[in-house]
Amino acid sequence: MSFDVSADAYAAFMGRYAEPLADRFVELLDPQPGERALDVGAGTGALVTRLAQRLGPGAVAAVEPMPAFAEHLRQRVPAVDVRQGHAQELPFGDGELDLVTAQLVVNFVPDPVAGLREMRRVARTGGRVAASVWDHDGGRGPLSPFWAAAHEVRPDVVDEGTAVGSRRGQLAELFAGAGLEVVEDTELTVTVHHPDFEEWWEPYTFGVGPAGEFVRGLPEADRDEIRRICRGRLGDGFDLTATAWVVVGRA
């Protein structure tokens, strides 16, 4: 699916959950001064900004395939080395980095094991590779209320519960398949407040990711019915809690 949308659209849709998740992710990884880090599939910079705060922007690099997101990153963190590229072909030499991360990315890589293998390649011996994926399969992702309603209206819809890495233990299996020693397999949970229902719903109409593409392709009656179901369940002003699987491996 396409993420060929504006950085603002992505930030409104997923950034509202990715930003607090990045806080938890960096806290878990605890990068130390003197380390060099690379964020793969950096998006609009949730994790990059926090790595730069810890290590200094000159010690951080980012790879992002979408031109609009890459340009947004250059403006948001000017001193970070931002390169346009893909997880399966990283523009770095062998063993250049101490820490290589991928937040909410592995499930969108065409060959996730090949992507993780590339992340292992650019990490130094003993360096760390870390990734996170929402628990879509367990119904604990930030989009789970939407997909539950979508199934009621369109029972045959393929939701993100089938996403690679979203099932318990699967992300660690991918790491092992890429030749990485798994040193931590855990989960991180964030809670985001939505002041009103429309603030939560509107970004679903922006065409971002699988959910956005699904909404845009619906007849108006089906879209309105999903919206009605969601509003009835969520109310007007609510907290949404979401959990991601996180795996840290050693090269």
N, C-alpha and C positions, 0 to 999 in steps of 0.2 A: 504494500500500500504506500501511498505517497505522504510525505511530510513537506510537500512543496507548498507551504503556507507562510504567512508572515511570522516573524519572531514574536510579535505581539499576540497573534492568535494562539501560538503554541504556549506562550507564557500564561495566557488566560485559561487555557484548557488544562494543561498538565503542569505548568510551572508552579501553580499554586500548591501542588503536592510535592513536586520535585525539590523545591527550595527547602522546606523543612526536612525532607528526607536527606538532603545533602548535609545538613547540620549533623544529623545522627551518623551518617556514613563517615564523615571526616572525624567525628569524635571516636568512632570505633577504630579507624585506621591510625589515628594519632601520628600523622607524618612529622618527621623531625627536621630541624634546621640542617641544611647541608644536603638533603635528599633532592633528587630531581624527579618530577612527576609528570605523567602524561594522562590526560583524560580523553577517552575514545568515544566518539559520538557525543560530543560535548553539548549539543543542543544550544540552548540560550545561556548556558554558563552557570547553572546552579552549583555544580560541584567545582568547576574551574575557579570561580571567585573565592571559594572557601579554601581551596588548596593554595591559591595565591596569597591569601591572608596568612596562612600558616608558614609557607616556605619562601614567600617573596615571588612576585610575578615573573622575575627572570629565571626562576627555577621550575617553571610550569609551562607545559605545552598542551595544545589541544588539537584534536583531529575531528573534523565535522564534515559530512558529505554534502549538506545542503548549503548552497551559496548564501542565501539570505541569513541563515543562522551563523555561518562563519563570519559574515560582515558584522552582524550584531555583536558577536564575541569580540571582534577587534575593537569595537567602540566601547564595549562594557569593560574590558580588561586590556587596555592598549599595550601593556608591556609583556603580555603573554604571547608565546610563539604559537599562533593559530595557523593551521594548515588545512586546506580542503583535501579530504581523502576518505578512504573507507577502511573499516576494521580489518578486512581481509588482505589489505596491502598497505601497511603502515609506512609512512615516509621517514623512517628512522632506521639507524643501523642496529646491529646485534648488540644487546647488552648495554644500551645507552641509559636506561632509566632505573631508578630505585623502586618506583611505585607506578603501576599502570592500572587505571580504573575505567569502569564502564557502568555508568548509572542508567538503568532502565533502557538498555541498548541491546543486550545479547539476544533477546527474543525477536529483534527486527533484523538481525544479521542473516543473510541468506544461508550461510554455512557457519553456525555459531562455533563449532569446534575449530574450524579454520581461523575464525576471528580470535578466539582465545589462544590458539597456537601462535598467532602473530603477536599478540600481547605478551606471551611468554618469551618470544624471540627477542623483543626489544627490551625486556627486563634483564637486568644483570643477574648473574648466578646468585641465588639467595634473595633476590628482590621479590617484591610482592605484586600479585595481580589480584584485583578485586572487582566484583560485579554484583549488581542487584537487579531483581526482577519482581514486579508486583505479584502477590499471591492471587492471581486471577482464577486459578483452578480451584482454590479453596474458598472463593467468594469473599475474599478480604481485601481486594484491590479497591482503589478509589472509584473505579468505574462499575463496580459490582452492582450497585443499586440500579444503574441504567440498564445493564445487560439483563438483569432479572426481569425488569419490566418489558424489555424488548422481546424476551422469550415468550411472554404471555401474548404479545400481539403477533409475533412471527416465530412460532415454535421451531422452525427449521433454521433459524439464524445461527451462524457459526460465530461464537463470541471469542473473547481473548483467553478463555479458560484453556484453549488448546495451544496457547503460545508456548514456545520452547522455553523451558526454565521456570515456568510458573507453577509446576507441580512440586510438592515437597520432595526434596532430595535430588531433583533433576538437575539443578544448576551445578551441584557438586559432581554429578555424573559427567556433565559436560567438561568441567575442569579436569577431571581425571582423564577423560578422553583426549584432552589437549596436552597431556603430559605434565600437568601441574599437580604438585602435592597440596592437598586440601588441608589447611591448618585451622580454618574456622568455617563453620556452616551454621548460620544463625538467622535471625529475623529482626527487622527494625520496624517500629510502628510510629506513625505520626497521626496527629489529630488536627484537622483544619476546620475553622469556623466559617460557615456560609451565612451571611447576614440576612439573606432572603432567597427564596427559591429561584427567582429569575437570574440572580448572580451565578447560581450553580448551573442552571439549564442553558443559558445563552451560549456559552462556549461550545456546547455540543453541536451547534449549528454552524460552526466555523470551518468544518471539513477537515479537522485534525485527526490523523490516525484512523484506525479501523472504525471506531465509534462515530467519528465525524463523517466519514465516507458513507457509513450505513444510514445515518440520519439524512444526509443530503439525497440519498437515493430512494427514500421512502415517499409514498403518496402522502399527501397532507393529512388525510384522515388517520393513517397509522401513526404518523409523527405526533399528532395531537393526542392520540390515545396513550402513547408511551409517556408523553409529558403529563397527562392527567394522572396516570398510575403513579408516576414518580412523585408528583406533588402531594398526592394523597398519603403516600408513605413517609415522605421526608418533612412535610410541613413547610412553614415559611420562617426560616431562621433555624439553623441546626448545626451540630458538629458532625463531621464525617471522619471516621477513623480508618486508616488504611495501613496494611502491613506488606512489607517486601521481604523476599528471601535475599540473603546476602552471603556470599562465599568469598573467602580470602584464600588464595593459593600462593605457593612459593615456587619460584622458577628454579 
